[in-house]
Amino acid sequence: MNYLLGIDLGTTGLKVSLFAEDGTLTGSQSCEYPLLTPQTGYVEQDPEAWWQGFVSVIQRLRVAYPESFSHIVGIGLCGQMHTQVYLDQNDRVLRPAITWMDQRSSDIVTRIQGDPISREMLYQETANYPSTTYTALQVKWVQENEPEVWRQTRSILVAKDYLKYRLTGVKATDFAEASGTLLFDVRNERWSTAAFDYFGISLDLFPPVGPSDKIIGSTTRQVSQETGLKQGIPVVNGSSDNSASALGAGMVRSGQVTLIIGTAGVVSVCSDRPLLDPAGRTLCWHYCLPEHWVTLGITQTAGESLQWFKNAFEPQDAPQSGSGDIFNRYNQAITQVPDGSDGVIFLPYLNGERTPYWDSSARGVFFGLNLATGKAHMIKAIMEGVSFALRNNIETIEALGIQIDEIRAVGGGLKSPVWLQTLGRILKKPISTVNMPDTANLGNILLCGKALGLVSSYQQSVERMVAIEQVVHYPEGVPVYEKQYALFLELYPQLQPLYRKALE
Amino acid sequence: MQTRAALHLLAFDLGAESGRTMVGHFDGERLELEEIYRFPNSPVRVNEHLYSDVLRLWMELQTGLQKANAQTETGLASLGVDTWGVDFALLDRQDRLLGNPFHYRDPHTHNALATALECVPQEEIYAQTGNQLIEFNTLFQLVALKQAENPNLQAAHSLLMLPDLFHFWLSGQKATESTIASTSQCFNPYKLTWATDLLQRLGLPTHIFQPVVTAGSLLGHLQLWLAYQIGCKPIPVIAPACHDTGSAVAAIPVSEPHFMYISSGTWSLVGVELEQPLINAATLAANLANEGGVGGRVRLLKITPGMWLLQQCRSEWARRGLVYTYAELTSLAAAAPSFGALLAVGAQEFMAPGEVPERIQAYCQSTGQPVPQTVGEIVRSILESLALEYRLTLEGLEALLGWPVQVIHIIGGGSRNSLLNQLTADVTRRPVIAGPVEATVAGNLLVQAMGLGYLSSLDDLRQVMRRSFETQIFEPHSNDRWEEAYYRVRQLNAYGGNP
């Protein structure tokens, strides 16, 4: 049996998993590394900590599974997007990596935001808007504020590309990862010279960009000595963490959606052509599969809305009693509340809203409170309101010319069976939840397996490898939700001028 | 036995001979069962045909609901229905029932399997559905309706499996629950969607199939007219594992992940639980079915003869005035000598009802074995042969899976037979854990508790089962003579006659 190694270089830690080629997980090991905050708003990481973390994790994996370890035939990897490493002419690290969470480029962002022509040019070129998360903005900051580093910089690599470089000695990146730089022409799968020119960054600083499922090199002798991995194991180009996670959850064709309800609610819609929104409401990234793109809709406060309710209305030191934690009790309470929460509608804009409104002034609203409203009604209304906001995002993307026919939900937010049912009735699409702890690494090894010829069809492989846990599908929905959704859509534009006024 | 339980859940369990309304009292830790109402449920014969009398069953469900509601002071938290597999109802475009649903034992499916195989080879039907090819499966029932140009099929707007039908009438929500769908041979167990391609190739309408939801889904609340009529609030309607075996296996008090289960009744369903379906040439050759379980699990199983032979002997003897209880039969067998004649329990000659004791004796004669004479000897032969049959299935599964079975769980009515439990332990050389008898109902109820958010996983559900029900452990006592008997039974199975 052949084995494949997946590496997920996350923001707080690194997870390495060993899979048999049929997708069966042999075992995983992980480690954490710190986020460095030299001053407020700055969030950095030491690239050497990633490498040392990887070396220690790989040793543990080798000890735990010596037999499988000796039969590794390929390595796939993904990582946190946007975070970048600066290398000098000898490929030494010049400064700590600046992570996607770092806010230091906010002034630069404000500058561009105030210049509608530049903003529009960047959207046309890259299908994305400037924000502090994107690589180009942070590079621009280094250029303006750290001339000594900038003078010595000869190459810039996004996090997992740096790890890949350490493994193989080859510098390369992929379409999915490049989508997070704001320097990449997402539609045409090439670096945008216009964007590079705009930022005054030289194109040679970034590596060549190619498909995710191509082998770019193999493990070096030095790596072999340091890690115990054999020399010459092929390493695949790989992709971004959210792209690999979606693949590992089974998103393999146009019309499928991956939904994550965490703090925020994120819908990633897969399409076989880039879906650019003329109105600029949604973002488009390249997917890790060739000729596939993802369009993103993001509801800012999804799981966070329930968390807010708990923080606001539950005593902090209440004893844990009854049937499990507070969220379980919320779920139990709302099963007896009718759909529509007896007229209460919640707008989940507690911290503004991203897609489709891009309005940081928006705020949360409970609409329709009445004498019959109880706590359980408000909790159910929150779940319904977040579901409406997700439907709004999905319909906004569908209006760009795609029919969405399947939603795959990953992550903890939909552990609540009750919320899943509500979401099913509001979205009216088939939703399946995926019961996999490590979809990112499954995505990694699928890309690697494809590059090596071990995977013939992504579609067939995910059918065999990705275990579905729950399915709901209520295509006709329920009348009360259709009525409430129409109201929900009307409420925001009515309130928008008042939100502005409230901030004055 | 009403307790201070926080939650009162209602299960309707429709079985081959009777239907029951059971209330489960669940305090978050333990489940207690209370039978509210029981009614007969046998197929209704009209001339050549056998039907399920769904309107009468619907009436019985309402009666049960009324009684349960009257007995539960704090109100029912939810309700759900489980039944046997494969049977279905057709509805017209206004959601009215089209005729009486056929019972799966109706002879109209007689040539349907052969007809289907003319269009699509066996391997492909298996590859798409993972079910054993049996002619009473939903797929072949539909092929039979199509062949007969049945007007109900032509007028059909929706197909609902029987539990789905009752859930629809209760809640107004049309959907098919995935464990019951997985018995239909119309369903892809990898994708948890209908096998549309297969249905199209057989010329069957695909638009009648309903959206699929998994066990634990809150389908809706009791329709208002019904709630008024019963005099209760709109109780949540939750799809349990609607296939009775699915509910039963969910309720196994598992503590060791590598277990085999025997759901023991007239038939024994012998299998293992997997994360993903296993469909390949070897599972096809071994005649293994992939059926859906709770939490996305798959039950890879074989349908083997269970208590059928014993039941047939018992009624045949009773017909002749020799009336025994099962307990009496088992003690007669316990007193009879071991290692006598053995049977290939799946042999064709044992399938038809009637003079089974004579056929057993004739079988022993023709296979050159000592012929069992007394009631005790015959029963002993049956039970030992069943235990050996279980070992055959176990070793077949182990060879396919690549992991050893550590323990065998026997659930259902047959788990009361201590002699068979001990024989199974001895023959398979694995510990046997017997019980609970009421696994199906308990599984139905606790999946509802999951759907309500009171249990977060199948593992939690099984912990409740471990706390709530007594089980009995049978440790294996090895005896080399079983090896020789096992060899003989393999020969009997392989050659159907003289070794």
HADDOCK unambig.tbl for C-alpha pairs under 7 A between the chains (distance, minus, plus):
assign (segid A and resid 323 and name CA) (segid B and resid 28 and name CA) 6.19 0.50 0.50
assign (segid A and resid 323 and name CA) (segid B and resid 454 and name CA) 6.29 0.50 0.50
assign (segid A and resid 328 and name CA) (segid B and resid 453 and name CA) 5.94 0.50 0.50
assign (segid A and resid 328 and name CA) (segid B and resid 454 and name CA) 6.89 0.50 0.50
assign (segid A and resid 331 and name CA) (segid B and resid 452 and name CA) 6.99 0.50 0.50
assign (segid A and resid 331 and name CA) (segid B and resid 453 and name CA) 5.61 0.50 0.50
assign (segid A and resid 332 and name CA) (segid B and resid 452 and name CA) 5.54 0.50 0.50
assign (segid A and resid 332 and name CA) (segid B and resid 453 and name CA) 5.31 0.50 0.50
assign (segid A and resid 332 and name CA) (segid B and resid 454 and name CA) 6.59 0.50 0.50
assign (segid A and resid 335 and name CA) (segid B and resid 452 and name CA) 6.31 0.50 0.50
assign (segid A and resid 336 and name CA) (segid B and resid 236 and name CA) 6.94 0.50 0.50
assign (segid A and resid 416 and name CA) (segid B and resid 453 and name CA) 6.82 0.50 0.50
assign (segid A and resid 417 and name CA) (segid B and resid 451 and name CA) 5.90 0.50 0.50
assign (segid A and resid 417 and name CA) (segid B and resid 453 and name CA) 6.50 0.50 0.50
assign (segid A and resid 418 and name CA) (segid B and resid 451 and name CA) 6.95 0.50 0.50
assign (segid A and resid 418 and name CA) (segid B and resid 452 and name CA) 6.89 0.50 0.50
assign (segid A and resid 421 and name CA) (segid B and resid 217 and name CA) 6.63 0.50 0.50
assign (segid A and resid 421 and name CA) (segid B and resid 218 and name CA) 6.38 0.50 0.50
assign (segid A and resid 463 and name CA) (segid B and resid 190 and name CA) 5.92 0.50 0.50
assign (segid A and resid 463 and name CA) (segid B and resid 191 and name CA) 6.50 0.50 0.50
assign (segid A and resid 464 and name CA) (segid B and resid 190 and name CA) 6.70 0.50 0.50
assign (segid A and resid 467 and name CA) (segid B and resid 275 and name CA) 6.69 0.50 0.50
assign (segid A and resid 467 and name CA) (segid B and resid 276 and name CA) 6.14 0.50 0.50
assign (segid A and resid 467 and name CA) (segid B and resid 296 and name CA) 6.88 0.50 0.50
assign (segid A and resid 468 and name CA) (segid B and resid 296 and name CA) 5.66 0.50 0.50
assign (segid A and resid 469 and name CA) (segid B and resid 295 and name CA) 4.96 0.50 0.50
assign (segid A and resid 469 and name CA) (segid B and resid 296 and name CA) 4.11 0.50 0.50
assign (segid A and resid 470 and name CA) (segid B and resid 214 and name CA) 5.36 0.50 0.50
assign (segid A and resid 470 and name CA) (segid B and resid 295 and name CA) 6.44 0.50 0.50
assign (segid A and resid 470 and name CA) (segid B and resid 296 and name CA) 6.40 0.50 0.50
assign (segid A and resid 471 and name CA) (segid B and resid 212 and name CA) 6.91 0.50 0.50
assign (segid A and resid 471 and name CA) (segid B and resid 213 and name CA) 4.94 0.50 0.50
assign (segid A and resid 471 and name CA) (segid B and resid 214 and name CA) 5.12 0.50 0.50
assign (segid A and resid 472 and name CA) (segid B and resid 212 and name CA) 6.51 0.50 0.50
assign (segid A and resid 472 and name CA) (segid B and resid 213 and name CA) 4.37 0.50 0.50
assign (segid A and resid 472 and name CA) (segid B and resid 214 and name CA) 6.54 0.50 0.50
assign (segid A and resid 473 and name CA) (segid B and resid 211 and name CA) 5.63 0.50 0.50
assign (segid A and resid 473 and name CA) (segid B and resid 212 and name CA) 6.18 0.50 0.50
assign (segid A and resid 473 and name CA) (segid B and resid 213 and name CA) 6.07 0.50 0.50
assign (segid A and resid 474 and name CA) (segid B and resid 211 and name CA) 6.82 0.50 0.50
